[in-house]
Amino acid sequence: MAVTQGAAPAGRLAGDVVVVTGAARGLGAAIARAAAEAGAHVLLGDLDGPRADAVAATLVAAGHSARGTTLDVTSQQSVEASLQTVLEWQGRVTGLVNNAGRLIEADVVSLTEEQWDAVLDVNLKGAWRTTRAYVPAMIETGGGSIVNISSLEGLFARPAHVAYAVSKAGLLNLTRATAVDFGRSGIRCNAICPGSIETEMLTQHLEATGDADAAASDLIGRNRTGRLGRPEEVGATALFLLSGEAGFMNGSHVVVDGARGATT
Ligand SMILES: NC(=O)c1ccc[n+]([C@@H]2O[C@H](COP(=O)([O-])OP(=O)(O)OC[C@H]3O[C@@H](n4cnc5c(N)ncnc54)[C@H](O)[C@@H]3O)[C@@H](O)[C@H]2O)c1
């Protein structure tokens, strides 16, 4: 097997069953790849079901165990259908990565109520919907690990990102609440706070500024690594949190931002 940068040694998740939301592209696809390369059976869920299927097919072609499914985290019915899919496929689920997310750019005053609801419904309520559906199934088969993809914006505010920043901050306390409520039942729940990572979401954000190159230089200038982050670097972090190596981590968050949040 080819070992790419950020890929885990095979076997760290051998036999595990992991569901990744928003896995058709970007961070979700990279997290799914890291988990599959580490030996997990991976269900890739996304609003864009055909694209999730296509990513799963590349993993299967590389010798891994994966399948795609259409999943809308704003629908409890769709979330429960994804749980049935993974249980019918593998009989249990040991890992859940709440990665599906969206960004609407508007400041505190110009943001509409519909925009507030739309962002919170995916980024925060969506993660709660999956968590409340999956936790009982995980407990029934011995517990599991949940990883919530928050953001550096869960810790700090960025101009004109109020709904996004609020949703990501809420996700950090959903993470702690899940750990506190179900840690004794074998559930670990941790979060990742990525900085700026090269994905379609980031590209769309940069293009919306009208000068993508200048906006990218500005973001890079805010960290101490001199580049944007790579999806596989978040994938490697998620893999660690999913694995037993993080067995005493619960209710925590890990920042993956090239020291951007460390600067004044
Ligand atoms: N890229 C970054 O710089 C960055 C930084 C910090 C946090 N994040 C977070 O990481 C996660 C992934 O970001 P990305 O950059 O890969 O984004 P992306 O926009 O490239 O991909 C997001 C995926 O989520 C899916 N999705 C959206 N709504 C959904 C829904 N209702 N149900 C199921 N799937 C849905 C989309 O179809 C898409 O495939 C998001 O939660 C994002 O907020 C990204």
The ligand as a MOL file (V3000), in Angstrom:
LIG
                    3D

  0  0  0     0  0            999 V3000
M  V30 BEGIN CTAB
M  V30 COUNTS 44 48 0 0 0
M  V30 BEGIN ATOM
M  V30 1 N -11.4590 24.1080 5.1390 0
M  V30 2 C -11.1800 24.7830 6.2350 0
M  V30 3 O -10.3180 25.6690 6.2320 0
M  V30 4 C -11.9050 24.4790 7.5180 0
M  V30 5 C -11.4120 25.0580 8.6800 0
M  V30 6 C -12.0400 24.7720 9.8880 0
M  V30 7 C -13.1270 23.9250 9.9230 0
M  V30 8 N -13.5930 23.3800 8.7670 0 CHG=1
M  V30 9 C -14.7540 22.5020 8.8770 0
M  V30 10 O -14.4510 21.2390 8.3390 0
M  V30 11 C -15.6200 20.6430 7.7970 0
M  V30 12 C -15.3650 20.2610 6.3500 0
M  V30 13 O -14.9960 21.4310 5.6560 0
M  V30 14 P -14.4640 21.4330 4.1550 0
M  V30 15 O -13.5470 22.5760 4.0680 0
M  V30 16 O -14.0340 20.0820 3.7510 0 CHG=-1
M  V30 17 O -15.8430 21.8450 3.4260 0
M  V30 18 P -16.4500 21.5060 1.9840 0
M  V30 19 O -17.4970 22.5420 1.7590 0
M  V30 20 O -15.3680 21.3480 0.9840 0
M  V30 21 O -17.1540 20.0970 2.2340 0
M  V30 22 C -18.2730 20.0000 3.0840 0
M  V30 23 C -19.0470 18.7530 2.7360 0
M  V30 24 O -20.1970 18.7120 3.6120 0
M  V30 25 C -21.3320 18.3410 2.8420 0
M  V30 26 N -22.5670 18.8180 3.4640 0
M  V30 27 C -23.0170 20.0840 3.5490 0
M  V30 28 N -24.2300 20.1100 4.1280 0
M  V30 29 C -24.5280 18.8200 4.4510 0
M  V30 30 C -25.6480 18.2030 5.0610 0
M  V30 31 N -26.7350 18.9060 5.4370 0
M  V30 32 N -25.6300 16.8660 5.2580 0
M  V30 33 C -24.5600 16.1410 4.8500 0
M  V30 34 N -23.4880 16.6680 4.2210 0
M  V30 35 C -23.4800 18.0050 4.0310 0
M  V30 36 C -21.0970 18.9820 1.4730 0
M  V30 37 O -21.8780 18.3690 0.4620 0
M  V30 38 C -19.5910 18.7640 1.2970 0
M  V30 39 O -19.3010 17.5490 0.6590 0
M  V30 40 C -16.7350 21.6680 7.9570 0
M  V30 41 O -17.4730 21.4020 9.1330 0
M  V30 42 C -15.9710 22.9620 8.1120 0
M  V30 43 O -16.7040 23.9250 8.8120 0
M  V30 44 C -13.0010 23.6300 7.5690 0
M  V30 END ATOM
M  V30 BEGIN BOND
M  V30 1 1 1 2
M  V30 2 2 2 3
M  V30 3 1 2 4
M  V30 4 1 4 5
M  V30 5 2 4 44
M  V30 6 2 5 6
M  V30 7 1 6 7
M  V30 8 2 7 8
M  V30 9 1 8 9
M  V30 10 1 8 44
M  V30 11 1 9 10
M  V30 12 1 9 42
M  V30 13 1 10 11
M  V30 14 1 11 12
M  V30 15 1 11 40
M  V30 16 1 12 13
M  V30 17 1 13 14
M  V30 18 2 14 15
M  V30 19 1 14 16
M  V30 20 1 14 17
M  V30 21 1 17 18
M  V30 22 2 18 19
M  V30 23 1 18 20
M  V30 24 1 18 21
M  V30 25 1 21 22
M  V30 26 1 22 23
M  V30 27 1 23 24
M  V30 28 1 23 38
M  V30 29 1 24 25
M  V30 30 1 25 26
M  V30 31 1 25 36
M  V30 32 1 26 27
M  V30 33 1 26 35
M  V30 34 2 27 28
M  V30 35 1 28 29
M  V30 36 1 29 30
M  V30 37 2 29 35
M  V30 38 1 30 31
M  V30 39 2 30 32
M  V30 40 1 32 33
M  V30 41 2 33 34
M  V30 42 1 34 35
M  V30 43 1 36 37
M  V30 44 1 36 38
M  V30 45 1 38 39
M  V30 46 1 40 41
M  V30 47 1 40 42
M  V30 48 1 42 43
M  V30 END BOND
M  V30 END CTAB
M  END
